[in-house]
Amino acid sequence: MKRRFKFILNFILPVLTILLLFVGGYVVLTGPFFKVNTIYIDAYPDIFSDVSLFKQPRNLLWLSLPQLQVDIGKRYPAVLTADIKKNYPRSLYIKITERTPVVIANIEQKIYYFAADGMVLPELSRYKNQSYPLIECQILNPAPGKIVREEAVLGAFKIVAALTANGFIKLNQLKCVSETDFSLLVDGVRVIFLPRSDAGKIVDSLQFLFKQFRIEGKRPETIDLRFAKPILNPVEGTGASQSTGSGSR
């Protein structure tokens, strides 16, 4: 009898204790205690065409934040980045950095909005209250969630984004003159450039030139930034061409 009691005390009870701890831990870790029931999202609500992704059952302990970031990026084209934090025991905080349009295109009587990285954005109502440069280039099969494949056009988008972010220069139009030469309509002045040019140098050149135009009270019809020094042609009031000392390369 004593041997049986010792056996129960020394073997069976520890095993039962371990099993109970294991089962209890499993229930706690996989049960409702860590089930996500609240998600706080810092973003414009209209960028989420549907919220089914956020309604999927999730356990906060086992939730992979990198995978959720990838899922959000794939589902919602207007999302550039998603910074996600776990708030234990049952909530998530998501801060969205949004893609914004830099140009628009009228293709087959439909307006498309393009971000700086070439992503085609969904048509959101608040975009209609803003003014964006109109692009006149051939873009094949645009659709929300797809990225523009034409490399030259992507290069031009980056330049437009750099110029509009500055706020000093107002753009009206982006046009593909040829496969290698693009032009911008900037405050009524036609600017010719190479789409693979350095965006920062183009911004610096145009800032310098337009400051000079405002000081002098005159401006050219065309600025050619394809060469080492900008070529102004013709200079208003003179009919002559001239180059300046501020290069775009």
N, C-alpha and C positions, 0 to 999 in steps of 0.2 A: 504493500500500500504506500509506504513511504517512498519507494523507488518510483512508483507511478506518479506520485505527487511531484517528486523532484523532476521527473521527465517533463511533466506538464509545465512546471515552473521554469525550467531551464531551456526548453526547446519550443514547445507549442505556443506559449504566451509571447515570446519574442517574435515568432513568425507571424502570429496574429496581429501583434502591434505594428510590425512592418507593413503587413497587408492593409491594415486600417489606415495607416499614414499614407500609403501609396494611393489607395482609393480616394481618401479625403483630399489629398493634394491634386489628384486628377480632376475631381469634381470641382474644386476651387479654380484650378487653372483653366479648365475648358468649359466651365459652366457659365451661368449668367453674370457672375460677379465682375468679370472682365469683358463682358460683351459690350461693344460700342453702341451707345444709345443716343449720343449727342455729338454732332459735328458742327463746329463753328467755322464758317468760311468768310474770310475777308476778301471780298471781290464784288464786282457788279453782278447781280444775279442773272442778267440776261445772257451772259457768256455760256451758261449751262443750258443747252437745248433740252436736256432731260436730266433727271437726278437719280436715275436708276443705279448708277455706279455707287452712289453714296448710301443707298438703301440695302446693299448686300450685307449679310451678317458677317461681322468681323470680331475676332478676339484681339483685344489690345496687346496682349502679351506676345502673340505670335504674328502680329501684323508686320509685314515688310514695308517700311516706308519708301525705299527706292522703287519697289514694284508698284506701289500705289501712285507714286509720282509719274512713272511711265504710263500707267493706265489713264491717269488724268490727262496727260499730254496727248495721248492717242485719241481719246474720246472728244476733247474740247480744243479745237484748233486755235482759239483765241488765247489759250493759256501758254505763256512762255515758260514760266517756272512755277512750281508749287512747293512752298516751304511748309512742311508738315511736322507738327509736334504732338506727342502723346501726352494727354492729361489724365493720369490715373485717378480712379480706376476704370472710367468708362467713356471718355470723351476724346475728341481730336480737335486740333486747331490747325486750319489750313489758310495760309496767306498766299494769294495768287498775284503773280506779276503778269500783267496782261500784254499780249501783242497789240499794237495799235497800227492802223493803216498809215502808210506813207504815200501811196499813190492809189488811184482808182483807174479802172479801164471800162469802156463801154464796148462789150463784145457781143455781137448779135443782139443788140438792143437790151442787154442785161448788164447791170453795174456789178463789177467785181472789186473787192477791196484787197490790197496786198500789203503785207507787213514787210519790214526791212529785210528779213531773212528769206523772203519769197513765198511765205505761207499765204495761201488764199484763205481769207477770213470769212466767217459767216456774215451775212448782211444783218447788222444790228441797227435798230431804229435810231440810236443816238449818233451813229455815224452820219446819218442824213443831215444832221444839223451842223456838220463840220465841213470845211473846205479843204480838198486835197488836190494835188497836182494830177492832171489827166495824162495817162500814159497812152502813147500811140505806137505800139510795137506788136509784133505777132507773138502771141502766147497761145500755145496749143492746149486745148482741152482743160481750161481752168475749172476747178471745183473746190469748194470749201474743204479744208483738211489736206489738200495737195500742195506741194511746193513747186514753184516754177522751175523748169528744167533748163531753160536757156541761160547759160552762164553769163553772157554779156548783159542780159537784162538784170540778173541778180547783182552784178557789179554796179549797175546803174542805180538799183534800189538802195544799195549801201551809201552811195554818194548823195542821193536825195535825202535819205534819213539823216545823214550828217549835216546837211544844209538846213533842213527844217528844224532839227534839234537846236540849232544855234539861235533861231528866231530873228536873226538880223536880216536875213534875205527871204523874200517872198517868192515862192515858186508857183508857176501857173501850169506848166506843161513839161512832160518828158517825151521825147520823140526819138525813135530809131531812124536815123537818116540812112544808115547802111548797116552791114553786119559788124562793122568796127567803129563807126562814128555815131555818137548820140548827141542830142541837143536838148537844152533846157531853155524854157522861157522864164526869165528872171526879171521881174519888174519891167517887162516890156523889152528886155534885151535878150537876144538869142545867144546862148552860150553853147559852143561846140566842144565836146570832150571825148576822151577815150574811156569806155566803161570800166576798164581795168586800172584806171589811174588811182593814185592814192587819194582817198576821200579827204583826209586832213589837209593835204596840200591844195586841193581844189577849194575847200572852204576858206583857207587862208588867203588864196589868190583873190577870190571873189569879195571877201571882206575888204581887203586892201583896195581893190579896184572901185567898189561901190562907195567907199568912204571918199575916195578921190573924186568920183563923179559928183557927189553931193557938195563937196567943197568947191569944185570948179563950175558947178551948175550946168554941166553938159554930159552926155553919155553917148556911146557908140550904138550902132544897130546890132553889131555882132562882136562877141568875144570868142576867140579861138584859143582853147587851152590844150591843144594837142601837141604843142611844141615847148621847147625849153622856156620861152618867154611868151606870155599872152600876146596875141595879136588883136588889136582893136580895129574893126573895119566896117564902115568908114567912121571916122571921128566926126561926130555931129557938128555941122557948121563949117567943116573944112573939106569934106569929100576925100580926105587922105587917110591912109592906113598908118598905124604906128604900133610899136611894141613897148611894153613896160618892163620894169625891172623885177616884177614879182612873178616868178615861174610857178607852174603847177606840177612840175616833176622834180 
